[in-house]
């Protein structure tokens, strides 16, 4: 059983603004609800997720036994699993 994290760091905001400052293999958990790029037709603020950049970043910062929990719609899920 893992010991609890003694000094957790929580970051809230756009991950594009934070990920460059995160050391490699240092993250236990990424919990995210990325943009889906589906609100553009409604003239609301939303941007498409660069899936390849997202995958590379998560792979770089997440510990070997770390977890990624991501909320997404079915359209984004099928792209991620492809």
PyMOL commands that set and color helices and strands:
alter all, ss='L'
color gray80, all
select helices_A, chain A and resi 15-17+19-21+40-42+51-61+74-81
alter helices_A, ss='H'
color red, helices_A
select strands_A, chain A and resi 27-32+62-70
alter strands_A, ss='S'
color yellow, strands_A
deselect
rebuild
show_as cartoon
